[in-house]
Amino acid sequence: MSVLKAFRHDVPASIVVFLIAIPLSLGIAAASGAPLMSGLIAAVVGGVVVGLLGGAPLQVSGPAAGLTVIVAGTIVSYGFAATAAIVALAGGVQIILGLARLGRAALALSPAVVHGMLAGIGLVIALSQIHVLLGGDAQGEAWKNLRDLPAQIAGNHGHSTLIGLLTIAVLLLWPRLVKTSLLPAALAAVVIATVVTAAFATDIKLVELPDNPLDEMIFPRWPDAGPGEITVAVLTIALVASVESLLSAVAVDRMHDGPRADLNRELVAQGAGNATSGLLGGLPITGVIVRSSTNVAAGARTRASAILHGLWIAVFVLVCAPLLETIPMAALAAVLVVVGLRLISLAQIRTYVRHRELPTYVITAVGVVATDLLTGVALGLGSAVLIMLWRLVRCETRVVAAGPGEWTVTISGTLAFIGSGRVARALAQIPEGEKVAVELHLDYLDHGAFQVIDDWREAYGKTGGTVTVRETHDGWFSRAQTGRLGDGKTAPPRRFGSWTQWQDRDRQRRDAMEAGIREFERSVAPLVRPHLAGLARDGQQPEQLFITCADSRLVPNLITTSGPGDLFCVRNVGNIVPPYGKGDTSVGAAIEFAVEALGVGTITVCGHSGCGAVRALMSGGFQEDAALGQWLRQSGVDFTDCADEEGCITANVAQQLVNLRTYPVVREAEAAGRLTLTGLYFDLAEARMYAVDAARRVREPLPVDAT
């Protein structure tokens, strides 16, 4: 892309981000109890310094709501000048972490803890700023704000409350009424509130800035505290700012198809930004997802957009400061109330419910609100560790009747002595004298649990019953019988593991493809050669045409337990089926060949969680004139009624089934009863398949086969 072409996209995008950054920066400074100029200084430094040095080209940095609680507490304890010094020191710590290449280490923190922390911070911000919106003063602690809220609501607030409610109404309604990103909702809300205030209200507190901003900058002063207190404050700001910035950078990567983020470089840039901001008397800086997503949606192509937005803020503050002083504080408080509540994401809550991590999320959020940020995060980490330990020793036991006098017992997962009681109770349910097959799908078995199964097997045999033990993986039970029980978990079987998983054991990293082929020829080819030889002789007769995404994490034969000759596969970005006669014809050729030449009885469209193509369609984060943009536009999917990403992926699968029926060969075969169309949704994290109801555009669990 030429510099001129990129600049043509970046200048308009920078103006949009500049317009949304002004009210947010002022509001965050006000919520932190800091001078309003400190928020604007941080916004300028975040744009220019981090924009120049950063490793995430489309990320925009500035003062963030996620640090409001920490900064407010630091200012109360040490004063703003000392807080600026702490911010500068925190920047130095971030630079060291980045140079030590620890950027990705921050991503090891449980997302449930991070999002729970942000939810707790959002509640704290909302509880404090609602008082300002109502014409009162915020208390220093969340529980005090909650305690005083009923009295504040019942009081007489005059024009302040009306202006605040007007601002919230515009924030919520503007995106529904105005579909252009050139007029952000936050800017529109503040402008409308300011105009109404100037016209009708005279008793409302307004923004106050120094007459000469450059002469009245507050420079850092060494905190009047012990080394231990200073160290804790510095590390708290450094670590929270680092995690928030890196998570934001990863999220922004999913919104566009440009260069990926260099997280270590981004961490160094964030450190340089915080060091500069602190030395100039600014707030701490992080990568901000609100501004970054706006930047991508507005069409930014390079880091020039972030840099220019910082320059626009600087020029505006120096030249047009009187305009900022007409903004009512109630409007800024209203913006912060909405921003704070939006940190509590219902989509994330649903995700953590599905993945059984909601306790960690809730404990972290409640801990942050009820105590402080560090204690809340510590409580969240503790709960995450406990849940992890519980999962490590968790096994699933199923007992089903396989037929008259026959039972199947399936034990999956990690079986240690702590779970052996549950297994013993399940085995005790089986009537005496029956034929029992025990299937073990274990990645670990300790001696205590082995003894429980073996003792039951021996005792059951004495009652006239028969027990057969079948195993997968490394044969833990048979090894225990011969006294060779291992002391580590089983690595994934080679034919199901990825290159990186089994090559770590073999130290064969130089040429993954070559090593993988050798492994296939050595261990797998002898097993499948007779079957492949038959297919080579007789030709293919697949039962299904399987259309799925090109995502490397999705392995069709693995997730369907199918083999050579079973599936005729078409894979592309987003499992898209262009409508008949429109756009790309390669998918249509495969459809016609599968139906007419191969005579498949089923066509399945399979989507998956975390689909990058759907995310790009949702956010518009792709170049419309590029090949990817032209391809994605052929999906024809409408996300109007989607509640979340999962719903949009499901809707995409349903739409592709609609597109399939635009093909004459499909309609004819379906009308004749020779062809069935189905939709599937594969959840990568759960390793579980769901059926897609195309009519209702929802996913449902597949029926359980009791046999």
HELIX and SHEET records of a PDB file:
HELIX    1   1 VAL A    3  SER A   32  1                                  30    
HELIX    2   2 LEU A   36  VAL A   45  1                                  10    
HELIX    3   3 GLY A   46  VAL A   50  3                                   5    
HELIX    4   4 GLY A   51  LEU A   53  1                                   3    
HELIX    5   5 ALA A   65  LEU A   67  5                                   3    
HELIX    6   6 THR A   68  TYR A   78  1                                  11    
HELIX    7   7 PHE A   80  LEU A   99  1                                  20    
HELIX    8   8 GLY A  103  ALA A  108  5                                   6    
HELIX    9   9 PRO A  111  LEU A  133  1                                  23    
HELIX   10  10 ALA A  142  ALA A  154  1                                  13    
HELIX   11  11 HIS A  159  LEU A  177  1                                  19    
HELIX   12  12 ALA A  185  PHE A  200  1                                  16    
HELIX   13  13 PRO A  227  ASP A  253  1                                  27    
HELIX   14  14 LEU A  263  LEU A  279  1                                  17    
HELIX   15  15 ILE A  289  ALA A  297  1                                   9    
HELIX   16  16 ALA A  304  LEU A  324  1                                  21    
HELIX   17  17 MET A  329  ARG A  342  1                                  14    
HELIX   18  18 LEU A  346  ARG A  354  1                                   9    
HELIX   19  19 LEU A  358  ALA A  370  1                                  13    
HELIX   20  20 LEU A  373  LEU A  392  1                                  20    
HELIX   21  21 PHE A  417  GLY A  419  5                                   3    
HELIX   22  22 SER A  420  LEU A  427  1                                   8    
HELIX   23  23 HIS A  447  LYS A  462  1                                  16    
HELIX   24  24 TRP A  476  GLN A  481  1                                   6    
HELIX   25  25 TRP A  499  ASP A  506  1                                   8    
HELIX   26  26 ALA A  512  GLU A  519  1                                   8    
HELIX   27  27 PHE A  520  VAL A  524  3                                   5    
HELIX   28  28 ALA A  525  ASP A  538  1                                  14    
HELIX   29  29 PRO A  556  ILE A  559  1                                   4    
HELIX   30  30 SER A  586  GLU A  592  1                                   7    
HELIX   31  31 PHE A  593  ALA A  597  3                                   5    
HELIX   32  32 GLY A  612  SER A  619  1                                   8    
HELIX   33  33 ALA A  627  LEU A  632  1                                   6    
HELIX   34  34 ARG A  633  SER A  635  5                                   3    
HELIX   35  35 GLU A  645  LEU A  660  1                                  16    
HELIX   36  36 PRO A  664  ALA A  671  1                                   8    
SHEET    1   A 2 SER A  61  GLY A  62  0                                        
SHEET    2   A 2 THR A 286  GLY A 287 -1                                        
SHEET    1   B 4 CYS A 395  GLY A 403  0                                        
SHEET    2   B 4 GLU A 406  LEU A 415 -1                                        
SHEET    3   B 4 LYS A 435  LEU A 445  1                                        
SHEET    4   B 4 THR A 466  GLU A 471  1                                        
SHEET    1   C 6 LEU A 567  ASN A 572  0                                        
SHEET    2   C 6 GLN A 544  CYS A 549  1                                        
SHEET    3   C 6 THR A 602  HIS A 608  1                                        
SHEET    4   C 6 THR A 676  ASP A 683  1                                        
SHEET    5   C 6 ARG A 688  ASP A 693 -1                                        
SHEET    6   C 6 VAL A 698  PRO A 701 -1                                        
END                                                                             
